[in-house]
């Protein structure tokens, strides 16, 4: 029976099928693995089910050039915490869980759009502080999203799901930027020639690209400078896709109207400057935080483990 490490405590519905097949060890610490724990895991387990923040870096594989572990069955669609090239060079396969997270993440994008543009977070803070003095016609006037232009950066599964919600639910015009041509965005939409063009025309920009070296600080000072002062920025991708310092400067200068964030560059650290701003909605990485979604993600990761154990093609190899 192969020995498998689950690096975080997942729902029992996920653990049960894994326990039936493997000698399963479930780590109870909710924080990412330390570098020493990564070294131990690569050396002592046949396969690992890691997740966000577990640092399977090139340096980790350099320490364990011939690991016992032969599979990293990542829990999550994003895998920028894993150096895939280094893993493959060490003979370790990598999988992820696409599809299972699409609708939940798109729903979180819509939550941030509405909360930020309609000042919902600000209003709730006002009410909970006992400062609400009752309705009046100019109270907390926000930005009406229906019929506006949404710009989506990254038109993959999640980008397309956000576009569908914006187009069908709110009658929004959709423009987008993608590294490659998208033949079928799913709804009437225009692919513009550059990131800056999308940033310039959109009333609301939603960032939905994968993490990794290729997208690090994609949304930088130049991209932010292209936005209108009346426009809003939403990030449900990865924290380091955003140059957080540049975003803070843009918000402080009034160069953009507001931002909605579910992820942060140095997560879980959130800059005090962002916390202090009323026109910024801050969520604690809730993108896929629904029980049925997390079970679906976990079962997909387990399916990858089972396929590996059976010697079958991996369903979600990366």
Wavefront OBJ file of the C-alpha trace (Angstrom):
o trace
v 0.000 0.000 0.000
v 1.500 3.311 -1.088
v 2.033 6.027 1.500
v 0.355 9.364 0.708
v 0.551 12.707 2.506
v -2.424 15.086 2.476
v -0.849 18.405 3.481
v -4.054 19.960 4.882
v -7.165 18.557 6.533
v -9.744 18.100 3.737
v -13.421 17.093 4.134
v -14.029 13.502 5.183
v -15.778 12.841 1.869
v -12.381 13.400 0.242
v -10.304 11.521 2.792
v -12.459 8.377 2.756
v -11.756 7.182 -0.814
v -8.080 8.030 -0.425
v -7.880 6.074 2.822
v -9.428 3.017 1.157
v -6.579 2.784 -1.335
v -3.574 4.326 0.414
v -1.768 4.525 3.716
v -2.997 8.104 4.159
v -1.388 10.599 6.505
v -3.336 13.837 7.009
v -1.392 16.841 8.277
v -3.552 18.886 10.672
v -1.621 22.166 10.481
v -3.582 24.740 8.422
v -0.447 26.626 7.348
v 1.644 25.776 4.257
v 4.419 23.230 4.575
v 7.768 24.553 5.724
v 10.847 23.952 3.582
v 11.937 21.181 5.960
v 8.506 19.549 5.747
v 8.687 19.620 1.946
v 12.065 17.864 2.064
v 10.658 15.237 4.430
v 7.531 14.754 2.327
v 9.466 14.222 -0.897
v 11.699 11.689 0.863
v 9.158 9.746 2.931
v 5.953 9.515 0.861
v 5.098 7.860 -2.448
v 2.706 10.656 -3.406
v 1.635 13.994 -1.973
v -1.635 15.904 -2.148
v -0.427 19.494 -1.633
v -2.256 22.787 -1.950
v -1.831 26.565 -2.049
v 1.463 27.799 -0.635
v 3.204 24.448 -0.176
v 6.652 25.371 -1.558
v 7.670 22.611 -3.957
v 10.342 24.820 -5.477
v 13.416 24.123 -7.578
v 15.446 24.472 -4.373
v 13.343 21.768 -2.733
v 13.989 19.338 -5.575
v 17.688 20.241 -5.520
v 17.760 19.017 -1.914
v 15.967 15.798 -2.885
v 17.112 15.073 -6.442
v 15.775 11.496 -6.376
v 12.537 11.759 -4.388
v 10.517 8.804 -3.239
v 7.391 10.802 -4.136
v 6.365 10.354 -7.769
v 3.189 12.470 -7.866
v 2.063 15.874 -6.591
v -1.728 15.735 -6.906
v -2.389 19.406 -6.272
v -5.626 20.477 -4.575
v -6.514 23.565 -6.617
v -6.405 24.732 -10.199
v -3.476 27.098 -9.505
v -0.081 25.492 -9.063
v 2.384 28.378 -9.056
v 3.688 27.099 -5.699
v 5.073 24.086 -7.580
v 8.058 24.332 -9.914
v 6.647 21.943 -12.492
v 9.811 21.838 -14.588
v 11.900 20.935 -11.542
v 9.357 18.301 -10.518
v 9.372 16.694 -13.951
v 13.160 16.731 -14.031
v 13.123 14.824 -10.731
v 10.673 12.267 -12.122
v 7.657 13.664 -10.270
v 4.354 14.093 -12.095
v 2.025 17.007 -11.252
v -1.749 17.294 -11.538
v -4.329 19.941 -10.619
v -8.109 20.304 -10.313
v -9.462 22.437 -13.178
v -13.189 22.678 -13.779
v -14.211 22.030 -10.189
v -13.395 25.610 -9.206
v -14.781 27.490 -12.224
v -18.266 28.498 -11.115
v -17.340 29.179 -7.494
v -14.471 31.461 -8.502
v -16.620 33.278 -11.054
v -19.291 33.791 -8.382
v -16.655 35.312 -6.102
v -15.695 37.731 -8.885
v -19.315 38.846 -9.144
v -19.490 39.224 -5.364
v -16.479 41.540 -5.451
v -17.850 43.516 -8.395
v -21.156 44.175 -6.651
v -19.713 44.747 -3.181
v -17.144 47.233 -4.461
v -19.193 49.112 -7.027
v -22.283 49.335 -4.812
v -20.252 50.108 -1.657
v -21.755 47.161 0.227
v -18.771 46.613 2.502
v -18.638 50.277 3.383
v -22.365 50.257 4.119
v -22.163 47.208 6.355
v -19.281 48.733 8.322
v -21.326 51.912 8.776
v -24.334 49.984 10.045
v -22.373 47.672 12.361
v -20.604 50.705 13.862
v -23.984 52.169 14.803
v -23.447 55.198 12.545
v -26.329 54.663 10.123
v -28.833 57.499 10.514
v -31.461 56.136 8.139
v -32.177 56.217 4.415
v -31.765 59.379 2.373
v -31.513 59.963 -1.395
v -27.772 60.545 -1.608
v -26.636 57.904 0.885
v -23.673 55.789 -0.263
v -24.252 56.377 -3.961
v -22.373 53.715 -5.874
v -21.652 52.674 -9.428
v -24.479 51.003 -11.375
v -22.964 47.955 -13.087
v -25.757 46.999 -15.486
v -24.973 47.919 -19.064
v -21.372 48.861 -18.330
v -18.220 47.432 -19.956
v -16.332 44.640 -18.215
v -12.759 43.901 -19.208
v -11.569 40.387 -18.465
v -7.858 39.671 -18.284
v -7.475 35.962 -18.997
v -10.251 34.249 -20.968
v -9.873 30.689 -19.763
v -12.596 28.640 -18.059
v -13.014 31.131 -15.220
v -12.802 34.190 -17.463
v -15.508 32.775 -19.715
v -17.727 31.999 -16.710
v -17.334 35.584 -15.481
v -18.112 36.903 -18.967
v -21.300 34.830 -19.098
v -22.489 36.181 -15.754
v -21.718 39.766 -16.729
v -23.309 39.506 -20.174
v -26.429 37.471 -19.376
v -27.010 38.717 -15.846
v -26.172 42.392 -16.169
v -26.275 43.155 -19.882
v -22.637 44.201 -19.838
v -20.432 44.642 -22.882
v -17.470 42.273 -22.675
v -13.928 42.986 -23.843
v -10.938 40.855 -22.953
v -7.209 40.308 -23.155
v -5.703 36.872 -23.601
v -2.214 35.736 -24.538
v -3.569 33.568 -27.370
v -6.556 34.046 -29.644
v -9.856 32.830 -28.216
v -12.116 31.505 -30.950
v -15.191 31.067 -28.765
v -15.457 33.273 -25.665
v -18.935 31.864 -24.991
v -20.742 35.214 -25.253
v -20.512 38.167 -27.650
v -17.155 39.672 -26.711
v -14.245 41.518 -28.277
v -10.651 40.421 -27.868
v -8.555 43.582 -27.870
v -4.971 43.831 -29.031
v -3.282 44.624 -25.744
v -3.745 44.597 -21.989
v -3.633 48.391 -21.901
v -6.510 48.640 -24.405
v -8.700 46.504 -22.171
v -7.718 48.468 -19.071
v -8.502 51.751 -20.859
v -12.015 50.959 -22.110
v -13.394 48.869 -19.251
v -15.505 50.239 -16.431
v -14.685 47.131 -14.415
v -11.516 45.060 -14.937
v -11.470 41.476 -13.654
v -8.132 39.650 -13.471
v -8.510 35.908 -14.067
v -5.113 34.717 -15.308
v -3.167 31.795 -13.820
v -0.275 32.557 -11.505
v 3.373 31.942 -12.288
v 6.450 33.680 -13.618
v 4.706 34.626 -16.855
v 2.026 36.669 -15.093
v 3.976 38.034 -12.118
v 3.109 41.750 -11.771
v 1.120 41.631 -15.007
v -1.055 44.359 -13.498
v 1.657 46.924 -12.837
v 1.837 50.714 -12.709
v 1.673 50.961 -16.509
v -1.457 48.821 -16.733
v -3.121 50.690 -13.874
v -2.291 54.052 -15.457
v -4.326 53.037 -18.510
v -7.518 52.735 -16.438
v -10.143 55.453 -16.155
v -10.448 57.242 -12.802
v -14.059 56.012 -12.670
v -13.167 52.346 -13.167
v -12.827 49.460 -10.730
v -10.357 46.576 -10.493
v -11.148 43.061 -9.236
v -8.561 40.322 -8.666
v -9.584 36.689 -8.181
v -6.436 35.252 -9.804
v -3.254 35.088 -7.737
v -1.966 37.819 -5.466
v 1.371 38.289 -7.200
v -0.305 38.925 -10.553
v -0.848 42.374 -9.043
v 1.883 44.836 -8.165
v 0.268 45.591 -4.829
v 2.376 48.693 -4.150
v 1.403 50.139 -7.530
v -2.254 49.398 -6.827
v -2.057 51.211 -3.493
v -0.500 54.239 -5.161
v -3.195 54.289 -7.836
v -5.966 54.082 -5.244
v -4.420 56.740 -3.024
v -4.028 59.088 -5.992
v -7.610 58.556 -7.120
v -6.377 57.156 -10.429
v -9.014 54.402 -10.164
v -12.309 54.391 -8.293
v -11.855 51.248 -6.205
v -10.767 47.636 -6.013
v -12.100 44.265 -4.911
v -9.512 41.693 -3.847
v -9.742 38.055 -2.830
v -5.987 37.389 -3.078
v -2.874 39.261 -1.986
v 0.729 39.487 -3.099
v 2.167 38.423 0.267
v -0.818 36.448 1.519
v -1.941 36.258 4.295
v -0.380 39.673 4.931
v -2.641 42.496 3.777
v -1.169 46.019 3.699
v -2.589 48.416 6.257
v -2.975 50.954 3.439
v -5.529 48.680 1.743
v -7.328 47.921 5.002
v -7.726 51.640 5.662
v -9.439 52.373 2.328
v -13.238 52.444 2.263
v -13.345 51.979 -1.516
v -11.595 48.602 -1.352
v -13.355 45.289 -0.692
v -11.119 42.694 0.965
v -12.036 39.008 1.173
v -9.896 36.295 2.823
v -9.340 34.128 -0.283
v -12.919 32.846 -0.430
v -12.779 31.953 -4.137
v -13.744 28.284 -3.788
v -14.916 28.308 -0.173
v -18.073 26.226 -0.475
v -18.229 22.705 0.936
v -19.478 21.003 -2.216
v -16.825 22.805 -4.271
v -14.018 21.802 -1.928
v -15.273 18.203 -1.976
v -15.343 18.302 -5.774
v -11.796 19.636 -5.873
v -10.615 17.008 -3.414
v -12.253 14.131 -5.270
v -10.642 15.316 -8.492
v -7.253 15.295 -6.764
v -7.971 11.794 -5.429
v -8.963 10.659 -8.937
v -5.527 11.761 -10.093
v -3.961 9.724 -7.279
v -6.001 6.663 -8.191
v -5.118 6.931 -11.878
v -1.431 7.195 -10.957
v -1.695 4.156 -8.674
v -3.448 2.180 -11.441
v -0.838 3.172 -14.019
v -3.469 4.971 -16.099
v -3.089 8.309 -17.871
v -3.472 11.155 -15.381
v -6.809 12.958 -15.893
v -5.412 16.402 -15.104
v -1.676 16.348 -15.735
v 0.181 19.671 -15.922
l 1 2 3 4 5 6 7 8 9 10 11 12 13 14 15 16 17 18 19 20 21 22 23 24 25 26 27 28 29 30 31 32 33 34 35 36 37 38 39 40 41 42 43 44 45 46 47 48 49 50 51 52 53 54 55 56 57 58 59 60 61 62 63 64 65 66 67 68 69 70 71 72 73 74 75 76 77 78 79 80 81 82 83 84 85 86 87 88 89 90 91 92 93 94 95 96 97 98 99 100 101 102 103 104 105 106 107 108 109 110 111 112 113 114 115 116 117 118 119 120 121 122 123 124 125 126 127 128 129 130 131 132 133 134 135 136 137 138 139 140 141 142 143 144 145 146 147 148 149 150 151 152 153 154 155 156 157 158 159 160 161 162 163 164 165 166 167 168 169 170 171 172 173 174 175 176 177 178 179 180 181 182 183 184 185 186 187 188 189 190 191 192 193 194 195 196 197 198 199 200 201 202 203 204 205 206 207 208 209 210 211 212 213 214 215 216 217 218 219 220 221 222 223 224 225 226 227 228 229 230 231 232 233 234 235 236 237 238 239 240 241 242 243 244 245 246 247 248 249 250 251 252 253 254 255 256 257 258 259 260 261 262 263 264 265 266 267 268 269 270 271 272 273 274 275 276 277 278 279 280 281 282 283 284 285 286 287 288 289 290 291 292 293 294 295 296 297 298 299 300 301 302 303 304 305 306 307 308 309 310 311 312 313 314 315 316 317 318
